Amino acid sequence: MTNTADARWMAKKRAQNRMVQDRKAGAHSWTCCDLCLTEASAMYRHVADAHAAELDKQADNELLKQSARSLEKKERQTKVDAEFKARRAEKYASDPISMDCTCDPTKGTVILFYAYLPIPDPSALAIQHRAWSQDLGLCGKVKLAQEGINATLAGSVASITQYIDLISELPELESLQLSRHSSSAASGSESLNRKRYNFFKPTPGCIHVFGGTISIKVVEEICPLGAPEMSVFQDPKNKTGKLPPAEFHEKLKELQHQEDVVVLDVRNYYESLIGHFPGAVMPPIRKFSSFRDYVDRNKDRFAGKTILSYCTGGIRCEKATTYLRQSLETVEGSKPPNVLMLEGGIHNYLEWIKLENNPKESLWLGKNYVFDARQSLGLAGSQSSADSDQLVSFCQGCKAACARYSLHPERQG
């Protein structure tokens, strides 16, 4: 039976069921065409024989309605695709790398978060984020895919607080236990607030760090490695390979000079130039999608070793460590690698150092690059380069200590 014939048969059966139900007179009786029948099977046969034309008409009407709904859904999806899958900016265009505003940064909040988890309908969540951004005055970037969510947003303190409450209630994020109604909340508000703080990674800042605009996109990968078929949340070693900042700190001190240990920065080279952990391998890549090729060309360098990886907030590390495990486990003659990552990334490491009130103990060198107009943040949370004693990078022109990038004159304007 073809799909069309099958659909028509099902529509006709539904019409027959409705017709029999409409003619029910009692618990075990049906009336139709001056007949009173006491068996359901007899009533079904009567409807099929005596009302065949009407059944055909009802089935045709239902199929027409289904076709109209399907067409409407396709048109709606086309509009959603045009809005949420189009380019955020012209090819090769840059995000804002400087800002000129008089906002008090303490009255605003910038959050940076991600989650690898199943999202059945990314387009629906994109529409929801569009509504939230309009209602709450949010700016920034949101990427949604069936593999999860990746977002960095800015708004007033009140707006960001409200957004966190709203998104934490979504069924898609239920497993993270960020809701006020979760079991995490039952263990105490202080515990939940700390969990939210580590997950959303708030820092002071206004909407102008994103040029006052919002970008919401439905994509194949929330962090483009070029491997949409690779499921991070199905990697059984993913959760066990995450080290909280304190544990990562101790591991670095304990292992960083051993030959079978690699400290791996999975970010882009221009990020690692202005800040990194000591002794880190810093791949010469311009975008994360090149990381896969870099690993494939350097398997001998990583095979069988303990790898301590890190990135800005954790999202690239989760995908990178999954790929490292999968690709290095097949290297002939080598034991499986021990691939670990800094949970919450550099951001949470620096926050942990601040919480400990002992910046001199920090192993981090330089500044942490962020993808907005602030460009980089240090232990003080400052976007200024005045604390040059913390800098490890220099201006290519005057050689002064510097942790900011500026466009080449030919690309400005």
N, C-alpha and C positions, 0 to 999 in steps of 0.2 A: 504494500500500500504506500502511495506517495505521501509526502508531508501534507500536501493540500487535501488529498482524500482523507487522510487520517484526521486532520483538523476539522473537516466537515462532518465526519462520522461522530467525533466527540461533541461537536456543537449540536448535532441532531439528537444525540443521547441526552444532553443536558435539557434540550427543549422537551423531550419526551418525559423526563423526570419531573419537570415543572408542571407539565400538563396533567400527569397522573396525580401529583400532589394537590393541584388546584381542584380536582374532582373528588377528593376524599370526603366522605360523608360521615364516617365513624371510625372506630378503632380498626375495624376489619371490613369496611365497605366503601364502595366507590359508585358514583352515579354519573352516567353520560349517555346521551342519545336515547333517553327513555329506558336505559338499562340500569340495573342495580347488581353490581358484581361484588363477590365476597372474597375473591382471591387476587392478590396483587399481580400475579403472572397473567391472569386473564385480562386485567385492566391494561397492562402494558401491551398485550397483543391487540386489544381493541383500538387503542390509540394509534399503534403502528399501522393498522389496516384501515381504519375509518378516517383517520386524520393525517394521512401521509402528506397531503398537499400543504396543510398548515405547518406540519413539522419542518418540511423543506423550507417554507417561507421564514419561519423563526430562525432556523439554522443559517440561512443566507443573511438575514438581518444581523445576527450575532457576528458572523464572519466579517461583514462590512464594518461593524463597529470596532472589531478587533483590528482590522486593517487601518481604520482611521486613527485609532489610538497608537498603533505602531508607527504610522507616518508622523504623527504629532510628536512621539517620543524621539524619532530620528531627527526631526527638525529642531527640537529643543536641544538635543545632544550636539547638533551641528553648531548651534548658537553658543553653547557652553564651550565647545572646542575652540571656536573662533575667539572667545574671550579669554579662556584659561590655558590654551595651548599655543597661542601666538607668542612671538618673541617679546620679551620684556623690553628690549631696547634694540636699536640698530646693531647689526653685527659689528663686533670689535669696539662697540661703544663702551665707555667705562662708567662704573658707578661713581657717585660723588666721592672725591678724595679730599675735599676741604669744605668748610662751611663758615658762613659769616652771619651769626645771629647773636642776639643779646639775651637769649633764654637763660634762666637759672637752671642748670642741669640737675640740681637736687629736687626740682619740682616735677621732673619727668623720669621715666624708667625705660631702659632698653633690656629686652629679654632675648636670650639665645637658647633654643631647645630643639630637640629632635626625639624621635622614637621609631625604631624599626618594629612594626607590628602590622597585622593585616588590616587594611582599610578597603572594604568591599566596594565602596562607591566614592572615589576621590572627588569626582565632579560635584556631588552633593555637599561634601565638606568644603569644597572651594566656594560654592554659593553661600554657605553658612559663614565663611570667613569674610566674604565680601560684605555681607550684612553687618557683621560685627565691626569691621573696619569703618564702615560708614556711621554706625551708631556711636562708636566709642572714639572716633577720631584717631585711628591707629595708622601708622606708616611702617614700611619695612618690606620684607620679602617672605613669602610663604610658598613652599613647594610641597605638593601632595602627590602620592603615588600609591599603588596597591601595596607597596612595601613599607609605607609609613609616612611620617610628616617631618619636615625640616623648616624651621621658622626663626626669624629674628625680627622683632617688632619693637616699635617705640611709641610712647604715648604718655599722657599724664600719669602720675602715680595712681590716681583713682581708676583711670581707664584700664591700665595694665592689671591692676588688682581684680577688677571686674572680669576682664578677659580670662585671667587665670582661673577664676571661679567657674566661668562658663565652659571653657574647654576641658577642665578637669572632670566635668559631669558627663562628657560624651561617652557613649557605650564603647566606642572604638578604643578609648584610653582607659577603660575600666581596670585592666590588668596592672596598670601603673600605680593604682591606689593613691591618687592625688586628690580625690573627691573628699569633701567635708563629711560625706556619708560612708566612706570606706572604712575597712577595718583598721587602716593606718590612722584614721582620725580618732577611732575609738581608743587608741593607745595614748592619746594626748595631743593637744593643739601644738605644743612645742615640737613634738616629733614630726607632725605633718608639715608644719611651717619650715622646718629644716629640710625635709624631703623636697618640698616645693622649691625652696631656695636653691638646692643643689641641681634640681632638674631644669628650672627655668633660667637660672644664672642671671639674675638682675644686676644691672649696673646703672649709675646715674647717666642721664642723657635725654635730649629732646628729639622731636620728630624730624628736625633738620639734619640729623646724622644720616638720614635716608633721602635727603632732598625734599622732604615733605610729601613723598609719594608712596603708594602701596602697590606691590606686585604679588599677585596670587596665581600660581601656575600648577596645572596638572601635568605631570611628567612621567617618564618611564622609571627613573631612579631619582630618589631625593638627594642622592650624592652620587654623581655620575662617574662610575668606574668603567662603564662600557660592558657591564655584565648583568643585565636586567633579569636573567634567569637565575642568578645566585640569590638565595633567600637567607638573609642574615639572621632573621628571628628563628629559623629552623636549624641553625648551627648549634649542636648540643654543647659545644665548649665555649660558646659566646659569653654566657653569664659567669662561668668559672674563671674566665681569663681576664676579668676586670679587677684592677687593683685600686682601691681608694687612695687619695693623695698621700696619706701617711705611710701606707704600705709601699707605694711606688717610690717614695722618697727613700725609705730604708733599703729597698732593692737596689736603687741606683747607687747608694753609698757602698753597699755590700758587693755588687757584681760588676760595676761599670768598667773596671779595668781587667776583667778576666777575658781570656781569648775566646771562650765559647759563648760570650754574651755580646749582643748587638743592641745598642740604643738607637732606635729608628724614628726619625721625624718623617711622618707621612704627609706633611704639608708641601706646598709649593716652595720653590727655592727662594722667592722674594720674601716669603714669610719667615723662613728659617734664618735668612741673613740678618734680620733685625732682632732675633731672639731664638734661643735654643738651649737644650740641656747639654752639659759638658760631654764631649766625646761622641756626640750624636752623629750618625750617618744621615746626611741631608741630600736626598736624591735631587739631581738637577732637572726637575720637572716644572713645567709652567702651569699645568692643570692636573687635577687628580685623575682624570681619565688616562693619563700617561703612566700612572703608578703600576698598573697591571703589566705593561710592557717592561717597565724597569725591573720588576721582580723576576719576570721570565728570563731576562738577560743576565740576572745576577743571582740565580738560585744557589750556586756554589758558595756564595758569600753568606747566605742565611741558613742553608740546610743543616739540620741537626743541632741548631743553636737555641739558646734562650734569647728571645727578642722582646725588648721592652719598648713598646711603641707609644707615641703620643701625637695629639693634634690639638686644635684650638679648643673644641668643646666635646669631642668624643665621636662625632658622627663619621668622620673619615676613618678613624681607627677601627670602629666596629666592622666596617666593610673591608678595610685593609687586612685586619687580622683574620677574618673569615677566608679571604682569598689566600693569604699566606699559608694558613693551615692546609687548605685544599691543594695548593700547588706544590708545597714543599714536602708533604707526606708521601709523594710519589717519587721523590728523588732517590735513585738507586744507590744503595750502600750507605745511606744515612738514616739515623734514627729520626722519629717524628720530632718536629721542632716544638719548643715550649713557647707559645706565642701569648704575650701578655700586653695589656694596654692600660693607660692611665684613665681611670674612670672620671668622666666629666672634663677631661682634657686639661690644658694649661690653665684655663680659666679657674677651674675648681682647685687646682694646685695652688695658685696664687691666693685664692680666697682662704684656703686652709692655712697658708703661711701667715696671712693677716690675722686669722682667728687665733693662731698660736702667739701672736704679738712678738715674733722673733724673725724679722726679715733677714737678719744676718745668717740664719740657718738655711735660707733658700738656696737651692742648687740651680735655680733658673738664671740664665744669663740674658740680659737685655730686656726687650719689650715683647708683648704678645700682640701680633697683628690681628686686627678685626676688620671684617668686610663692611665698613661704613666710613663715614667722613672723619671719624675720630682716628682711624688708621691703626693706632696701637695704644695699648694700655700697660701700665707697669704695676708694681706692688701697691703704689699709692692710688691706683685707679685713675691716674692722671693721663690726659691726652697730650700733655705738654712734653717737650723734649728737654726741658730745663734741667732735669735731674740727669745730666749727661754722664755722671759717674756710673749710671746703670746701663749705659748704652754700649753695644758691641758693634754697631754699624756706623758707617761714615759717608758723608756726602762725596759723590764721585767727582764733584768739581773742586770744592775748597778743602776737602778732607776733614771737615769739622765733624764731631760726633753728631749723628742724626738718626732718627727712626721714622722719618716721613718720606713718602714718595710724592713726586710732582710730575705732571705731564710734560713731555718734551715740548718746547715752544712750538714746533711745527704741528702738534696735535691739539694745541689749545685753541679755544674759540670755536 
